[in-house]
Amino acid sequence: MKILVAVKRAIDYNVKARPKADGSAVDLANVKMSMNPFDEIAVEEAIRIQEAGNASETIAVSIGPKQCQETLRTAMAMGVDRGILVETDEEIQPLAAAKVLKAVIEKEQPELVLLGKQAIDDDSNQTGQMLAALLGWPQGTFACGVALADGGLEVRREIDGGIQTVKLKLPAVVTSDLRLNEPRYVKLPNIMKAKKKPLDTLTVDELGVDVTPRLTLLKAAEPPARQGGIKVPDVATLVDKLRNEAKVI
Ligand code: AMP
């Protein structure tokens, strides 16, 4: 089985995102960028399936500017066999990402496609679902467990109030949730080895995909500053304030 994993270069999860002064977008100037954390989990899962002897090849794909090569090298240092960069300086929204991934999948013919459940920059949680719909493939989203079973996949999904288990036929799309696994640390020798792994570059035009943005960002703003709390002397005052000031009871 060949596995393809989508890895997005996103603002690092430790960085506090700030809007640009004109409020037109999040300010990414001089901001640390890393692999989207849910994609690290997806990469880890692909490697584990391969290490268990159930995958012949693992491929990471990233769509974005030249710097996405770093993201692909990280995936390769974790253990993925090779990388594909679909290089573009255009803004790539979820529908465009899904269309580009579909074109790469048609070339590469993987049986399993892993993505993160969401990218922490746009928090869209759309690409995996759109990709499965465009391909007409089954999907297991919010996965917290993936097991090969009866020539297909058994995916445990995190849903409100519990876990749902679904059986999927291959080929399939799976998106990773936080508890699927704990990604490994990348070791220095593997970073060196990753530099020698193949990294191909394609363009959006070569793939014949229209990536024109369909959504317009109207405004990026800080959340309103929170007001400080107060201490109340007793329960009666608390109830009074909840009823008459906050009007929540
Ligand atoms: P989103 O729908 O934007 O929340 O993204 C969900 C997932 O789709 C991410 O975790 C990635 O696995 C994948 N994805 C989205 N955009 C890209 C991109 N530009 N390059 C590679 N993968 C992407």
Residues whose N, C-alpha, C, O or C-beta is under 5 A from the ligand:
A	BS01	AMP	A6 V7 K8 N36 F38 D39 V61 S62 I63 G64 I92 P94 A97 L115 G116 K117 Q118 A119 D122 D123 S124 N125 Q126 T127 G128
